Amino acid sequence: MTTGQVRSVRDLVLDAVLDAAPMMVFAYDRDGTCLFSEGAGLSAAGVAAGELVGANLWEYYADAPDLVERMRRPLRGETFLETDRVGDRTFDTWYLPLGEDADAVTYALGVAVDVTDRARAQEDLQLYRAFVDAAPQFIALATLDGSVLHVNPGGRRMAGIPADVDVTATTIADFLTAEGLKASIELEQPAVVRDGRYEGETTLRHWPTGEGIPVRVASFLVTDPVTGGPLALATVQADMSELAAAREAMQRHVAHQRGLLIHLHEAQDAERQRIAAEIHDDTVQVMAAVNLRLQSLRRSLEPLLPPDRVADLAALDLAVRETVGRLRRMLVELDPPPTTGDDVAAALESAVRTAMDGEQMTSEVVVQITGEPSPIVARTLMRIVREALANVVKHAGALSVRVELREEPGDYVLRVLDDGRGITAPGDIGPLHRGVRNMREQADSLGGSSTITARPEGGTVAEARLPHLLGHPGQALAGPSPRLFLEQVMESITDAYCALDADWRYVYMNRAGYTLLNREPADSVVGKVIWEEMDITPEFEAAYRRARDEQVPVEVVGYYPPWDRWIHNRVLPTAGGLSIFARDATEERRRGQLAGVGRDVVTAVTGPVERADALRAALAALVAGWPIAGARLVDTHGAVLAEAGDVGGTGRQVPLQVSRITVGQAELFGEVAPVDDEMMQLIALRLAAGRSTDGSTDRDGAERAEPATDLARSGGHGPDPS
C-alpha cells in the first residue's frame, strides 16, 4: 500500500468523524489567527465550517476573556482539558500545543466535544436528588429481590429510622407491619409484576414503636430506558394519619346522618299510615255511607222528580262514587309499598300489573341487580315507579312500557320507558309537572336524582338514581357518600377513566380523561354515545364488546390514528356497563419497539458480508417488527437495491443521508405509525459503507472530489497535522 493510499483512507476516516460526531476541531497560531475550523459541532455553537478561518480568535471572543485566556495557555506549552460554555451549549475541550518540540510551540489545537445533553442530565440529576432529599414523603429504592438501596431523609424521619441504621442492610419487609406485609404479598407485588405499578393504601412500620403509620403508596418498576427491562423497585408513600382520622370522623358523621335519614323516613311512613288509617276509618266510611243513602234517596225520588232533577241526582251520585275511588287510591299511595320476601323484582312486577290493569298496553320488567336494596331504598323505588307509571297511563298515550332496574357503582338506577307522544323539549313536561316533582322529591330525600327526557326513537324515559348503600348500617362508607368518594378517587388518579352504561352512553369521565381527549370538562361527554362521540377503531371496539358480552376484564394496547398515539386500555365489566381506564403508551411503546426492532436491524446491517444481503435482511427485520406493510430501498440513481413486504402502490419517501450526503432513498408502505428516524439511519449507514472510497455523492447525486488534508479544507493555513 502506498503512502498516497494510506493518506486517502485516513482522510476519509477523519472526514467521516468530523462530519458525524458532535465535535469541532480548530487550530490557531500565536497571534490568535484561526487556521482550521471543522466539525459537526460547529453548528451547535452558531458557526459554519471554515467560517472562522483567517479570523482573529482573541478579537472574536473578546467578550469572553476567560475563554481567550484558556486558548493562550497551550501556546505556552500547556496540555489540559477544560469545560467551556459557548452560548447555550457546553463543550469538553482538549487544548494541545503544536510545534517541533515543547520549546518551539507555534500553533495550538483544540478538540471540543458537545456535552450539552450530558451536562443537562447531570443538572437534572442534581435537581432530582435535591427534590428527593427535601421531599417529606417516604421515598425508597430496592433491588428486585427486595434489598433496600436508599431511603430519603424525609422517609427516615417519617418511619423514625435511627441515624445509625444502615438501610442497605435491610429489606422491604423490615419497613412494613404484619398487615402491610400481607397486603404487599397479596396485592402490591402481584400488581407490580403484572402491570409495572401499584397504587393503594398500606401501613408503614414506625421503627421505635412498631406501630403502623397509614400511608398512601405508589410503587413501580424502574426500567431500562432502552431495553425496557426492570432495574429496581421504587416506592413513594405519603403519611395519611390526619386523613385517616378525618375519614373516620367523617364516617361517624355520615353514619349519624344516615341514621337520622332512616328515622326520618320511618317517621314519614308512620305518618302516612296514620293518615291512611284516619281516612279509611273516618272519611272513606262516611263517604261510603253517604253514597248508599244517596242511591236510596235517588230510587225513591226518581218517579216524582222532573228529568233534569233526576240527572242532577245521578251526577251527584257519580261524583260521590268517584271521590270514594280517589280516596281509596290515596290509601294505596300512602301505604308502604308491598315487597314479597324482600324481592324488589316481584314488587315491581306487581306494581306494573296494578298500573296496567284495564289498559291496552304491553309491559316488561327487567331487573339486573346483585343484591336487594335496603327497605328505605326499596320503598322509595316503588313510590317513584308508581308515579312514573301513573304519568304514562294518564298522559303518554303509549302502546308499551318498560321498567328497568339495574345496579351501577354506588347507585341503583330505575328507568321507566314508554313509546308514547313524548316531550318536545327538556322543560316541556306540561301536565306531568306534579308527577315529575313528586319523583324528584322522593329521589332527593335519599340523596339521589330524578330526570325525565325524550327518547330519540320517540316516547319518554323517566330515570331515578338512588344510593344503594343507604340503610345498610353494617356496610362501611369510605367518605361523605359512595358517589362523592368514587369521584374523588377517580379525579385523583393519573389514568384517564370513564364509565359507560348498558346503552354505551358515558355516565362519567374524570379530568384526566378529558385531558386525553384534548377537551375541557365543560364540554361534557356524559349522556353521549361513545360510538357517536369518538371514532373507535375495530381493535378497541372488539375489546369493549368482549368485556361487556363475556363479563371478563380485557386489556388492549393499540394505535389510535386520530390522536397519532398508542393507547393502553384496561376494560372492566360492571353491573351497569363498563369501566375503562386509559393511558398514553406512545413513548413506552416507542422505546420498547425501538429497542426490539433496533436490535434486529443492527444484527442485519452488521451481519452479512454482501451489502445487498445486509440491506434485504434489514428491511425484512423492519417490516417484521414495525407496524408497516412493506419497504423498498433505491440508490441515488433510482435502482432498486432491496424490497420487503407489500410494496404495492405509493409509499412515503424518506431520503437517506450520512454526514449530510444523500446515499439513497427508502419508500415505506402502509405505515400505521411512522418509522423511527434512528431505524432509517442504521440502514443509511450500511448503504454508505458499500460506496466507493475515492469520492462521494452530494444531495443532488453529483460526484464530488474529497480534499486531501484537513488543513487544506481551511484554506491551506498552518502545518500539515498528518
C-alpha positions in Angstrom: 0.0 0.0 0.0 1.4 3.4 -1.0 1.6 6.5 1.2 -1.0 8.2 -1.0 -3.4 5.3 -0.5 -2.9 5.5 3.3 -3.5 9.2 3.4 -6.6 8.8 1.2 -8.2 6.3 3.6 -7.1 8.4 6.6 -8.6 11.5 5.2 -11.9 9.7 4.5 -12.0 8.4 8.1 -11.2 11.9 9.5 -13.8 13.5 7.3 -16.5 11.0 8.4 -15.6 11.6 12.1 -15.7 15.4 11.7 -19.0 15.3 9.8 -20.8 12.8 12.0 -19.6 13.3 15.6 -20.8 16.2 17.8 -17.4 17.7 17.9 -15.3 20.5 16.4 -11.6 20.8 15.8 -9.8 24.1 15.5 -6.2 25.3 15.2 -4.7 28.8 15.6 -1.3 30.4 15.6 0.5 32.6 18.3 -1.3 35.7 17.1 -4.7 34.1 17.5 -5.4 33.7 13.8 -7.6 30.7 13.1 -6.0 28.3 10.7 -8.5 25.4 10.8 -12.2 25.1 11.9 -14.2 22.0 11.1 -16.7 19.5 12.7 -20.4 18.9 13.1 -20.3 20.5 16.5 -19.7 24.0 15.0 -23.3 24.4 14.0 -24.4 24.0 17.7 -22.0 26.9 18.5 -23.6 29.0 15.8 -20.6 28.8 13.5 -20.3 27.4 10.0 -17.5 25.1 8.9 -14.4 27.1 7.9 -16.2 30.4 8.8 -13.5 31.4 11.4 -10.5 30.6 9.2 -8.4 33.7 8.9 -10.3 35.5 11.8 -8.5 36.6 15.0 -9.9 34.5 17.9 -8.8 36.9 20.5 -11.0 39.6 18.9 -13.8 37.2 18.0 -14.2 36.1 21.7 -13.3 39.5 23.2 -16.4 39.3 25.3 -15.3 36.0 26.9 -11.8 36.9 28.4 -11.7 33.6 30.4 -12.1 31.6 27.1 -9.3 33.7 25.4 -7.0 33.1 28.4 -7.6 29.3 28.1 -6.8 29.4 24.4 -3.5 31.2 25.1 -2.4 28.5 27.6 -1.5 25.8 25.1 0.7 28.4 23.2 2.7 28.5 26.5 3.1 24.7 26.2 0.2 23.5 28.4 -1.9 20.5 27.6 -5.2 20.3 29.5 -8.9 19.5 29.4 -11.4 22.3 30.2 -15.2 22.6 30.1 -16.3 25.6 28.0 -19.7 27.3 27.7 -20.4 28.8 24.2 -23.8 30.4 24.1 -26.3 27.8 25.5 -24.0 24.8 24.6 -21.4 23.1 26.8 -18.2 21.6 25.4 -15.4 19.4 26.9 -12.3 20.8 25.1 -8.8 19.3 24.9 -6.2 22.0 24.3 -2.9 20.8 22.8 0.3 22.7 21.9 1.7 22.1 18.4 5.3 22.6 17.3 8.7 20.9 16.5 9.2 20.5 20.3 7.9 21.7 23.6 10.2 24.8 23.5 9.1 25.8 20.0 5.3 26.0 20.1 4.0 27.8 17.1 0.4 26.6 16.9 -2.3 25.3 19.2 -5.0 22.7 18.6 -8.5 22.5 20.2 -10.7 19.4 20.1 -14.2 20.2 21.5 -17.0 17.6 22.1 -20.5 18.9 22.6 -21.6 17.5 26.1 -24.6 19.7 26.5 -27.0 16.8 26.9 -24.8 15.2 29.4 -24.3 18.4 31.4 -28.1 19.0 31.4 -28.7 15.4 32.6 -26.2 16.0 35.4 -28.0 19.2 36.4 -31.4 17.3 36.2 -29.9 14.5 38.4 -28.7 17.1 40.9 -32.1 18.7 40.9 -33.8 15.3 41.3 -31.6 14.4 44.2 -32.3 17.7 45.9 -36.1 17.1 45.4 -35.9 13.6 46.8 -33.9 14.7 49.8 -36.3 17.6 50.5 -39.5 15.6 50.0 -41.4 14.9 53.2 -42.8 11.6 51.7 -41.2 8.2 52.3 -39.2 7.6 49.0 -37.2 4.4 48.7 -35.4 2.2 46.1 -34.8 -1.5 46.4 -33.3 -4.3 44.3 -35.6 -6.7 42.5 -35.1 -9.2 45.3 -36.2 -6.7 48.0 -32.9 -5.5 49.3 -33.2 -1.7 50.2 -30.8 0.6 48.3 -31.9 4.0 49.5 -34.4 5.8 51.8 -34.6 9.6 51.6 -34.2 11.8 54.7 -38.0 12.5 54.8 -38.7 8.8 54.7 -36.2 8.2 57.5 -38.0 10.8 59.6 -41.5 9.5 58.9 -40.5 5.9 59.8 -38.4 7.1 62.8 -35.3 5.2 61.5 -32.4 5.8 63.8 -29.4 7.7 62.3 -27.1 4.7 62.9 -29.2 2.2 60.9 -27.7 1.3 57.5 -30.8 0.9 55.3 -28.7 -1.0 52.7 -28.6 -3.9 55.2 -32.4 -4.1 55.4 -35.2 -5.5 53.2 -38.6 -4.2 52.2 -40.2 -6.4 54.9 -38.4 -4.5 57.6 -40.4 -1.4 56.8 -43.9 -3.0 56.9 -46.2 -4.0 59.7 -47.7 -7.5 59.6 -50.8 -6.1 58.0 -48.7 -4.1 55.5 -46.6 -7.1 54.6 -49.7 -9.3 54.0 -51.1 -6.6 51.6 -47.7 -6.3 49.9 -47.5 -10.0 49.2 -51.2 -10.4 48.2 -51.8 -7.1 46.3 -48.8 -4.9 45.7 -46.2 -7.3 44.5 -48.5 -9.2 42.0 -49.7 -5.8 40.6 -46.2 -4.5 40.2 -45.1 -7.7 38.4 -48.3 -7.7 36.3 -48.7 -4.0 35.5 -45.4 -2.5 36.4 -47.1 -0.3 39.1 -49.4 -0.3 42.1 -51.4 2.4 43.9 -53.2 1.8 47.2 -53.1 2.1 50.9 -51.0 0.3 53.4 -49.3 0.7 56.8 -45.6 1.6 57.2 -43.9 0.4 60.4 -42.7 3.1 62.8 -39.3 1.8 63.9 -39.2 3.0 67.6 -42.7 1.8 68.5 -43.6 -0.8 65.9 -47.0 0.8 65.3 -48.5 1.2 61.9 -48.5 4.5 60.0 -51.3 4.7 57.5 -49.8 5.7 54.1 -50.9 6.2 50.5 -48.5 4.1 48.4 -47.4 4.3 44.8 -44.9 1.5 43.9 -43.5 0.9 40.4 -40.7 -0.7 38.5 -37.7 1.3 37.4 -36.9 0.1 33.9 -34.0 0.5 31.4 -34.9 3.3 29.0 -33.5 1.3 26.1 -34.4 -2.3 26.7 -37.4 -1.8 28.9 -36.1 -4.4 31.3 -36.6 -4.0 35.1 -33.8 -2.4 37.1 -35.2 -1.7 40.5 -38.3 -1.2 42.7 -39.3 2.2 43.8 -42.0 3.4 46.2 -43.4 6.8 47.2 -45.5 6.8 50.4 -47.4 9.7 51.9 -48.5 9.9 55.5 -52.3 9.6 55.8 -52.6 9.7 59.6 -54.5 13.0 59.6 -56.6 12.0 56.6 -57.4 8.6 58.2 -58.5 10.3 61.4 -60.6 12.8 59.4 -62.1 9.9 57.3 -63.0 8.0 60.5 -64.7 11.1 61.9 -66.5 11.6 58.6 -67.6 8.0 58.6 -69.1 8.5 62.1 -70.7 11.7 60.9 -72.1 10.1 57.8 -73.4 7.1 59.9 -75.1 9.5 62.2 -76.7 11.4 59.3 -77.7 8.1 57.7 -79.4 7.1 61.0 -81.2 10.4 61.1 -82.4 9.9 57.5 -83.6 6.4 58.2 -85.5 7.6 61.3 -87.0 10.5 59.1 -88.2 8.0 56.5 -89.6 5.7 59.1 -91.4 8.7 60.7 -92.8 9.7 57.3 -94.0 6.1 56.7 -95.6 6.1 60.2 -97.3 9.4 59.5 -98.6 8.2 56.1 -100.0 5.1 57.8 -101.7 7.2 60.5 -103.3 9.5 57.8 -104.3 6.4 55.8 -106.0 4.8 58.9 -107.9 8.1 59.6 -109.0 8.4 56.0 -110.0 4.7 55.9 -111.8 4.7 59.3 -113.5 8.0 59.0 -113.6 9.8 55.7 -114.0 6.8 53.4 -116.6 5.2 55.7 -118.6 8.4 55.9 -118.4 8.9 52.1 -119.4 5.3 51.6 -122.5 5.8 53.9 -123.4 9.0 52.0 -123.2 7.2 48.7 -125.6 4.4 50.0 -128.1 6.9 51.3 -127.9 9.0 48.1 -128.6 5.9 46.0 -131.6 5.0 48.2 -132.9 8.6 48.0 -132.5 8.6 44.2 -134.5 5.4 43.8 -137.3 6.9 46.0 -137.5 10.3 44.3 -136.9 9.3 40.6 -140.6 8.7 39.9 -141.6 12.1 41.5 -139.0 14.4 40.0 -138.6 16.0 36.6 -135.9 14.6 34.3 -133.4 17.5 34.9 -133.5 17.0 38.7 -133.1 13.2 38.2 -130.0 14.0 36.1 -128.6 16.2 38.9 -129.1 13.3 41.4 -127.3 10.9 39.0 -124.4 13.4 38.6 -124.1 13.8 42.4 -124.2 10.0 42.9 -121.3 9.7 40.3 -119.3 12.4 42.0 -119.5 10.8 45.4 -118.5 7.4 43.9 -115.5 8.9 42.1 -114.5 10.7 45.3 -114.6 7.4 47.2 -112.4 5.8 44.4 -109.9 8.6 44.6 -109.7 8.3 48.4 -109.1 4.5 48.1 -106.3 5.2 45.6 -104.8 7.7 48.0 -104.8 5.0 50.6 -102.8 2.7 48.3 -100.3 5.5 47.7 -100.0 6.3 51.4 -99.5 2.7 52.5 -95.8 1.5 52.3 -95.3 -0.3 49.0 -95.5 -4.0 49.5 -92.5 -6.3 48.9 -92.7 -10.0 48.7 -89.9 -11.7 50.7 -87.7 -8.7 50.1 -87.9 -9.4 46.4 -87.9 -6.0 44.6 -88.4 -7.7 41.2 -91.6 -9.2 42.4 -92.7 -5.9 43.8 -92.0 -4.1 40.5 -94.0 -6.8 38.6 -96.9 -6.3 41.0 -96.8 -2.5 40.6 -96.8 -2.8 36.8 -99.7 -5.2 36.8 -101.7 -2.9 39.1 -101.0 0.2 37.0 -101.7 -1.6 33.7 -104.9 -3.2 34.9 -107.6 -2.3 32.3 -105.1 -0.6 30.0 -104.4 -1.6 26.4 -100.6 -1.5 26.9 -97.9 -4.2 26.8 -95.4 -4.1 29.7 -92.0 -5.6 30.5 -89.9 -5.6 33.7 -86.1 -6.1 33.6 -84.1 -6.3 36.9 -80.3 -6.6 36.9 -79.0 -6.2 40.4 -76.6 -8.2 42.6 -78.3 -7.6 45.9 -81.6 -6.5 47.3 -81.9 -2.7 48.2 -82.4 -1.7 51.7 -86.1 -1.3 52.8 -85.9 2.5 52.6 -84.5 2.4 49.1 -86.9 -0.3 48.0 -90.0 1.7 49.2 -88.7 4.9 47.5 -88.1 3.0 44.3 -91.7 1.7 44.4 -93.1 5.1 45.0 -91.2 6.5 42.1 -92.2 3.7 39.8 -95.9 4.1 40.8 -95.7 7.8 40.0 -93.9 7.2 36.6 -96.4 4.5 35.6 -99.3 6.8 36.6 -97.9 9.5 34.3 -97.6 7.0 31.5 -101.2 5.9 31.9 -102.6 9.4 32.2 -100.6 11.4 29.7 -98.3 9.3 27.4 -100.9 7.6 25.0 -98.3 4.8 24.8 -98.7 1.3 23.4 -95.9 -0.2 25.6 -94.0 0.5 28.7 -90.7 -1.0 30.0 -89.4 -0.8 33.6 -85.7 -1.4 34.2 -83.8 -1.6 37.5 -80.0 -2.1 37.3 -77.1 -1.5 39.6 -74.1 0.8 39.0 -71.2 1.6 41.3 -72.8 3.4 44.2 -76.3 3.6 42.7 -79.5 1.8 41.8 -80.8 3.1 38.5 -84.5 2.9 37.8 -85.8 3.7 34.3 -89.4 3.7 33.0 -89.5 3.9 29.2 -92.6 4.4 27.1 -93.3 4.8 23.3 -95.9 7.5 23.7 -96.1 11.1 22.5 -93.0 12.1 24.4 -91.9 15.7 25.2 -90.5 18.1 22.6 -88.1 20.0 24.9 -86.4 19.4 28.3 -88.7 21.8 30.1 -91.8 20.8 28.1 -93.4 18.4 30.7 -96.9 20.0 30.6 -99.3 18.1 32.8 -96.5 15.9 34.1 -95.1 18.6 36.3 -96.7 17.4 39.5 -95.7 13.8 39.0 -92.1 14.9 38.0 -91.9 17.0 41.1 -93.1 14.1 43.3 -90.5 11.7 41.8 -87.7 14.3 42.2 -88.6 14.9 45.8 -88.6 11.2 46.5 -85.2 10.8 45.0 -83.8 13.9 46.6 -84.9 12.7 50.0 -82.2 9.9 49.8 -79.5 12.0 48.1 -80.4 10.7 44.7 -81.6 12.3 41.5 -84.5 12.1 39.0 -84.9 13.2 35.4 -87.4 12.9 32.6 -86.2 13.2 29.0 -87.4 12.4 25.5 -86.2 9.2 23.8 -84.6 9.6 20.4 -86.9 6.9 18.9 -90.0 8.5 20.4 -91.6 8.4 23.8 -90.3 9.4 27.2 -87.8 7.9 29.8 -88.1 8.7 33.5 -84.9 7.9 35.3 -84.1 7.9 39.1 -80.7 7.2 40.8 -80.6 6.2 44.4 -77.6 5.3 46.6 -77.7 1.6 47.2 -75.6 1.6 50.5 -78.2 3.7 52.3 -80.0 1.8 55.0 -77.3 -0.9 55.5 -75.5 0.1 58.7 -73.3 -2.9 58.5 -71.6 -1.7 55.3 -68.8 0.9 55.8 -68.8 4.1 53.9 -65.4 5.5 52.7 -66.4 9.1 52.6 -69.3 11.5 52.6 -71.2 9.4 50.1 -70.3 6.5 47.8 -70.7 8.7 44.7 -68.6 11.6 46.1 -65.9 9.2 47.3 -65.8 7.5 43.9 -65.5 10.8 42.1 -62.7 11.9 44.4 -60.8 8.7 43.8 -61.3 8.9 40.0 -60.2 12.6 39.9 -57.0 11.8 41.9 -55.7 9.1 39.6 -53.4 9.9 36.6 -55.1 7.4 34.3 -58.0 8.6 32.1 -61.2 6.9 33.3 -64.7 6.8 32.0 -67.8 4.7 32.8 -70.4 3.6 30.2 -73.9 2.4 30.8 -75.6 -0.6 29.1 -76.5 1.6 26.1 -72.9 2.7 25.5 -73.5 6.2 26.9 -71.0 8.0 29.0 -72.1 8.3 32.6 -68.8 9.7 34.0 -65.3 10.8 32.9 -62.5 12.1 35.1 -60.4 15.2 34.3 -57.5 13.0 33.0 -60.0 11.6 30.5 -60.9 15.0 29.2 -57.2 15.8 29.0 -56.6 12.7 26.9 -59.5 13.8 24.7 -58.0 17.3 24.4 -61.2 18.9 25.6 -62.5 20.7 28.7 -64.8 19.1 31.2 -67.3 21.8 30.5 -67.7 20.2 27.0 -69.1 17.1 28.8 -69.5 13.7 27.2 -72.0 12.5 29.8 -75.1 11.2 28.1 -73.5 10.8 24.7 -72.9 7.5 22.9 -69.3 6.5 22.7 -69.6 5.3 19.0 -71.0 8.7 18.0 -68.6 10.8 20.1 -65.4 9.1 19.1 -64.0 7.2 16.0 -63.4 4.0 17.8 -61.1 1.6 15.9 -62.2 -2.0 15.4 -59.5 -3.2 17.8 -60.8 -1.2 20.7 -64.4 -1.8 19.8 -63.9 -5.6 19.9 -62.3 -5.3 23.4 -65.2 -3.2 24.7 -67.8 -5.6 23.4 -66.0 -8.7 24.6 -65.7 -7.2 28.1 -69.4 -6.5 28.2 -70.7 -9.7 26.5 -68.4 -12.1 28.3 -68.2 -10.2 31.6 -64.4 -10.5 31.7 -61.7 -7.9 32.1 -59.9 -7.1 28.8 -56.6 -5.3 28.3 -55.7 -3.9 24.9 -52.8 -1.7 23.6 -53.4 -0.2 20.1 -52.6 2.7 17.8 -55.3 5.4 17.6 -54.8 7.3 14.3 -56.9 10.4 15.2 -54.5 11.2 18.1 -51.4 9.7 16.5 -50.8 7.9 19.8 -50.6 4.4 21.2 -53.3 3.9 23.9 -53.3 1.3 26.7 -56.9 0.4 27.8 -58.0 -1.7 30.8 -61.7 -2.5 30.3 -63.6 -3.8 33.3 -67.3 -5.1 33.2 -69.7 -3.7 35.8 -73.3 -4.4 36.6 -74.4 -1.4 34.6 -71.9 -1.3 31.8 -68.2 -0.8 31.6 -65.4 1.0 33.4 -62.5 1.9 31.1 -59.0 3.0 32.3 -56.8 4.5 29.6 -53.3 6.0 29.4 -51.0 7.3 26.7 -48.5 4.4 26.0 -46.8 6.1 22.9 -43.4 6.7 24.5 -43.4 3.4 26.3 -44.3 1.6 23.0 -41.8 3.6 21.0 -39.0 2.7 23.5 -39.9 -1.0 23.5 -40.4 -1.2 19.8 -37.2 0.8 19.1 -35.2 -1.5 21.3 -36.5 -4.7 19.8 -36.6 -3.7 16.2 -33.3 -1.8 16.6 -31.5 -5.0 17.8 -32.9 -6.9 14.8 -31.9 -4.2 12.3 -28.4 -3.8 13.8 -28.0 -7.5 13.6 -29.0 -7.4 10.0 -26.8 -4.5 8.8 -23.8 -5.8 10.6 -24.2 -9.4 9.7 -24.0 -10.4 6.1 -20.8 -9.5 4.2 -22.5 -8.6 1.0 -24.3 -5.2 1.1 -27.3 -6.5 -0.9 -27.9 -9.3 1.6 -27.5 -7.0 4.6 -30.0 -4.4 3.2 -32.6 -7.1 2.4 -32.2 -8.5 5.9 -32.5 -5.1 7.5 -35.7 -4.3 5.5 -37.2 -7.7 6.4 -36.5 -7.0 10.1 -38.0 -3.6 9.9 -41.2 -4.9 8.2 -41.5 -7.8 10.7 -41.1 -5.6 13.8 -42.7 -2.3 13.0 -46.4 -1.7 12.0 -45.6 -1.3 8.4 -46.7 -3.2 5.2 -43.6 -3.0 3.2 -40.4 -1.1 2.3 -38.2 -0.5 -0.7 -34.6 0.8 -0.9 -33.1 2.5 -4.0 -29.8 4.1 -4.7 -29.2 7.7 -5.8 -29.8 6.7 -9.4 -33.2 5.1 -8.7 -32.0 1.5 -9.0 -33.8 -0.9 -6.5 -31.4 -2.3 -4.0 -33.8 -4.3 -1.7 -37.5 -4.8 -1.1 -39.5 -6.5 1.8 -43.2 -7.0 2.4 -46.1 -5.5 0.3 -44.7 -2.7 -1.8 -47.8 -2.1 -4.0 -49.0 1.5 -4.5 -47.2 4.6 -3.4 -45.3 4.9 -0.1 -43.7 7.6 1.9 -40.4 8.8 0.5 -37.6 9.0 3.1 -34.2 10.4 1.9 -31.2 8.5 3.4 -28.2 10.7 4.4 -24.9 10.2 6.1 -22.9 13.3 7.1 -25.4 15.5 5.1 -24.7 13.4 1.9 -27.6 11.6 0.3 -26.7 7.9 -0.2 -30.1 6.6 -1.3 -33.9 6.7 -0.6 -36.4 4.5 1.2 -40.0 4.1 0.3 -42.2 3.0 3.2 -45.7 1.4 2.5 -48.7 1.2 4.8 -47.2 2.8 7.9 -49.6 2.5 10.8 -47.1 4.6 12.9 -44.2 6.5 11.4 -40.9 4.5 11.3 -38.4 6.0 13.8 -35.6 8.0 12.1 -33.0 6.0 14.0 -34.0 2.9 12.2 -33.6 4.5 8.8 -30.2 6.0 9.9 -28.9 2.5 10.6 -29.8 1.4 7.1 -28.3 4.6 5.6 -25.0 3.8 7.4 -24.9 0.3 5.9 -25.8 1.7 2.5 -23.0 4.2 2.7 -20.5 1.6 3.8 -20.8 -0.1 0.4 -20.0 3.1 -1.6 -16.7 3.8 -3.4 -13.9 5.3 -1.3 -12.5 7.7 -4.0 -15.4 10.1 -3.9 -18.8 10.8 -2.5 -22.2 11.9 -3.8 -23.8 15.2 -2.8 -27.5 15.8 -2.1 -28.2 16.1 -5.8 -26.5 12.9 -6.7 -23.4 14.5 -8.3 -20.0 13.2 -7.6 -17.5 15.4 -5.8 -13.8 15.0 -5.0 -12.7 14.9 -1.4 -9.9 17.2 -0.1 -6.5 15.8 0.5 -5.9 17.0 4.1 -7.8 18.6 6.9 -6.0 21.9 7.0 -6.2 22.1 3.2 -10.1 22.3 3.7 -9.5 25.5 5.7 -7.6 27.3 3.0 -4.1 25.8 3.4 -3.0 27.7 6.5 -0.9 26.1 9.2 1.1 22.9 9.4 0.0 19.6 8.0 -1.2 17.6 11.0 -0.6 14.3 9.4 
